[in-house]
Amino acid sequence: MLTRTATGWKQAAELKASDTVAADAFGYSVAISGTTAAVTTYDQIHPGRVYVFAKTATGWNQVAELTASDSVPDAFGAAMAISGTTAVVGAPAQANGKGAAYVFTKTGAIWRQTAELNDAKDGGNFGNPVAISGATIVVGASTAEDAGRAYVFTKTGAVWKRVAELKGSDTVSNDGFGTSVAISGTTAVVGAEGQDQCKGRAYVFTKTGAVWKRVAELKGSDTFGVKVGGPNTPCGSLFGSAVAISGTTVVVGADYHPRTAFRAYVFTKAATGWEQVSELKGPKDAGNGLGSAVAISGRTALVEGIGPVHVFEA
């Protein structure tokens, strides 16, 4: 856990689960909202866990351990997100690969499972990734219908219902639409890292009334989509491997680049549409795989991957 001080970013806490052991992969997926943080374990052989921590006067303390109501080896914890008193956890291997997302709600001091979302066809990878903003959840299913899908759920009363199925404007089989998802208010972003020979795309959707519509297709300024290197080399930039949004600013990660340095691209909404305003670059020796995770809050963006976390400020 890091916090910003007058002299820079410093470690404020080291979170440890109450009962994890070696090979549990504690920290596989993390999320934070206000003074609540959640950390998953990830294991395709054993049922996963989510550990919830709260910040108190004495520091960060574990306050809950979440499991799915039908716990099986279903990759529970592969992805998670949290907003206020609601958390959503992805389990893409549930039901023989159909996938599911579990919703947990805090009432008083108790976290309880309140819904199980599943709306993709078998093999859709539904539940990896997930995103939440208030009473709206977006779940990616990168192999659903071959080209991939993202599904939007909203809460009405105590019930979560699917209200939209998002698709890319030009995605085809193996484009991986739904590889990454993010949402802020009434704007959602969905990555498709395999589109155009892995050059990649990110698609922006906005809600008007009760309808979600695609409003933009984002491209990196210098991404590529041709196969380079040997047979184990990624086929392109993989732009869209990670996405994040805060208000009217979107960050898109591209976790491969021929110059062996990560890239992340920043877009903002202008009067004429969404425009790229910055390209975030790591050191040349940073290696590829960086840019595979991005986050943004206000004017601060983080880009992470196989190595340190890089902080950028506008």
NUDRENDREN-892418 format. One record per residue (C-alpha): residue in one letter; z, y, x. Coordinates in steps of 0.2 Angstrom, whole numbers, padded with zeros to 4 digits, always signed. Example, Ala and Ser with C-alpha at 12.3 -4.5 7.8 and 13.67 -1.06 7.14 Angstrom:
<recs>
A+0039-0022+0062;S+0036-0005+0068;
</recs>
This chain:
<recs>
M+0000+0000+0000;L-0006+0017+0007;T-0001+0034+0003;R-0008+0051+0008;T+0004+0063+0018;A+0002+0080+0026;T-0003+0071+0042;G-0015+0058+0035;W-0014+0041+0026;K+0001+0030+0030;Q+0007+0013+0025;A+0020+0015+0012;A+0024-0003+0007;E+0019-0021+0011;L+0018-0031-0005;K+0023-0050-0005;A+0023-0062-0019;S+0038-0072-0024;D+0031-0089-0022;T+0014-0089-0013;V+0011-0101+0001;A-0002-0103+0015;A-0020-0104+0008;D-0016-0095-0008;A-0027-0081-0004;F-0014-0068-0010;G-0023-0051-0010;Y-0040-0058-0015;S-0042-0045-0029;V-0031-0029-0031;A-0030-0015-0044;I-0019+0000-0047;S-0015+0012-0061;G-0002+0025-0059;T+0014+0017-0053;T+0008-0001-0057;A-0001-0012-0045;A-0008-0030-0047;V-0013-0043-0034;T-0021-0059-0037;T-0022-0076-0028;Y-0038-0085-0029;D-0040-0104-0028;Q-0054-0114-0036;I-0044-0130-0034;H-0028-0124-0042;P-0024-0111-0056;G-0023-0094-0049;R-0010-0081-0052;V-0008-0062-0054;Y+0007-0053-0047;V+0012-0036-0054;F+0022-0023-0044;A+0030-0007-0050;K+0035+0008-0040;T+0053+0012-0042;A+0066+0024-0033;T+0069+0009-0021;G+0050+0005-0018;W+0037-0007-0024;N+0045-0022-0033;Q+0037-0037-0041;V+0040-0036-0060;A+0029-0050-0067;E+0019-0065-0063;L+0004-0068-0074;T-0005-0085-0078;A-0018-0089-0091;S-0013-0098-0107;D-0025-0112-0103;S-0022-0113-0084;V-0034-0125-0075;P-0044-0123-0059;D-0055-0110-0066;A-0055-0096-0053;F-0042-0086-0062;G-0040-0070-0051;A-0057-0069-0044;A-0058-0051-0051;M-0045-0040-0060;A-0043-0022-0066;I-0029-0012-0074;S-0028+0004-0084;G-0011+0010-0090;T-0002-0005-0098;T-0017-0016-0100;A-0024-0028-0087;V-0039-0039-0087;V-0042-0054-0076;G-0058-0063-0073;A-0059-0082-0072;P-0078-0086-0069;A-0076-0105-0068;Q-0067-0107-0084;A-0075-0119-0097;N-0086-0128-0084;G-0094-0111-0077;K-0095-0102-0094;G-0082-0090-0088;A-0068-0080-0096;A-0058-0064-0095;Y-0040-0063-0100;V-0032-0048-0106;F-0013-0044-0103;T-0003-0030-0111;K+0014-0023-0106;T+0026-0021-0121;G+0043-0014-0115;A+0046-0022-0099;I+0036-0038-0103;W+0018-0042-0099;R+0010-0055-0111;Q-0008-0062-0113;T-0015-0054-0129;A-0033-0059-0128;E-0046-0071-0120;L-0064-0064-0119;N-0079-0076-0117;D-0096-0071-0122;A-0108-0078-0110;K-0119-0094-0109;D-0114-0108-0098;G-0116-0104-0080;G-0116-0085-0083;N-0102-0081-0070;F-0094-0071-0084;G-0078-0064-0078;N-0083-0059-0060;P-0082-0044-0060;V-0071-0035-0073;A-0067-0016-0076;I-0057-0007-0089;S-0054+0011-0094;G-0042+0014-0108;A-0047+0003-0123;T-0064-0002-0116;I-0067-0017-0105;V-0083-0021-0096;V-0086-0039-0089;G-0101-0044-0078;A-0110-0060-0079;S-0122-0060-0065;T-0132-0076-0069;A-0132-0075-0088;E-0149-0076-0096;D-0155-0078-0077;A-0157-0059-0074;G-0138-0056-0078;R-0129-0046-0091;A-0113-0035-0093;Y-0103-0035-0109;V-0093-0021-0117;F-0077-0025-0127;T-0067-0012-0136;K-0050-0013-0144;T-0048-0010-0162;G-0030-0012-0168;A-0024-0027-0159;V-0041-0036-0158;W-0054-0035-0144;K-0072-0036-0150;R-0088-0036-0140;V-0098-0021-0145;A-0112-0020-0132;E-0123-0031-0121;L-0130-0021-0106;K-0146-0026-0098;G-0156-0018-0083;S-0172-0009-0088;D-0183-0020-0076;T-0172-0034-0070;V-0178-0052-0069;S-0172-0069-0064;N-0160-0069-0049;D-0158-0050-0049;G-0140-0052-0051;F-0137-0038-0064;G-0119-0038-0067;T-0114-0042-0049;S-0102-0027-0050;V-0096-0016-0064;A-0086+0000-0066;I-0081+0011-0080;S-0074+0029-0083;G-0072+0035-0100;T-0088+0033-0109;T-0099+0030-0094;A-0101+0013-0086;V-0111+0008-0070;V-0118-0010-0067;G-0124-0016-0050;A-0139-0028-0047;E-0139-0031-0029;G-0154-0044-0030;Q-0166-0032-0038;D-0183-0029-0029;Q-0180-0042-0016;C-0162-0037-0013;K-0166-0019-0011;G-0154-0017-0026;R-0151-0005-0040;A-0136+0002-0050;Y-0138+0006-0068;V-0129+0020-0078;F-0124+0018-0096;T-0116+0030-0108;K-0109+0029-0125;T-0115+0040-0138;G-0106+0038-0155;A-0105+0019-0156;V-0120+0015-0145;W-0121+0011-0127;K-0138+0017-0119;R-0145+0016-0102;V-0147+0033-0095;A-0151+0031-0076;E-0157+0019-0063;L-0149+0023-0046;K-0158+0019-0029;G-0152+0022-0011;S-0162+0034-0001;D-0165+0022+0013;T-0162+0005+0006;F-0174-0009+0010;G-0180-0025+0001;V-0189-0035+0014;K-0183-0051+0022;V-0177-0048+0040;G-0171-0059+0053;G-0168-0078+0052;P-0166-0089+0036;N-0147-0084+0035;T-0150-0066+0035;P-0148-0056+0019;C-0165-0052+0011;G-0162-0033+0009;S-0149-0019+0008;L-0139-0027-0007;F-0137-0010-0014;G-0126-0012-0029;S-0115-0026-0022;A-0101-0014-0027;V-0099+0001-0038;A-0086+0013-0043;I-0085+0028-0054;S-0073+0043-0056;G-0078+0056-0069;T-0096+0061-0065;T-0096+0054-0048;V-0103+0036-0043;V-0101+0027-0027;V-0113+0012-0024;G-0110+0000-0009;A-0124-0008+0001;D-0116-0022+0011;Y-0131-0025+0023;H-0140-0013+0034;P-0152-0017+0049;R-0143-0004+0059;T-0127-0015+0059;A-0117-0001+0050;F-0111-0001+0032;R-0119+0011+0019;A-0112+0018+0003;Y-0121+0031-0008;V-0113+0045-0018;F-0122+0051-0034;T-0116+0065-0046;K-0122+0069-0063;A-0132+0085-0064;A-0141+0095-0077;T-0157+0085-0073;G-0149+0068-0072;W-0140+0058-0059;E-0144+0062-0041;Q-0139+0056-0024;V-0128+0069-0015;S-0122+0060+0000;E-0124+0044+0011;L-0108+0037+0018;K-0110+0029+0035;G-0099+0019+0046;P-0099+0017+0065;K-0114+0007+0072;D-0102-0007+0078;A-0094-0009+0060;G-0105-0023+0056;N-0113-0029+0040;G-0102-0034+0025;L-0095-0017+0025;G-0099-0008+0009;S-0095-0023-0001;A-0081-0015-0009;V-0079+0004-0014;A-0067+0014-0024;I-0066+0032-0029;S-0053+0044-0037;G-0056+0062-0039;R-0063+0068-0022;T-0058+0053-0011;A-0069+0038-0009;L-0064+0022+0001;V-0077+0010+0008;E-0071-0007+0014;G-0077-0024+0019;I-0075-0036+0034;G-0064-0024+0044;P-0055-0008+0041;V-0055+0003+0026;H-0064+0020+0029;V-0059+0035+0019;F-0071+0049+0015;E-0066+0066+0006;A-0078+0078-0002;
</recs>
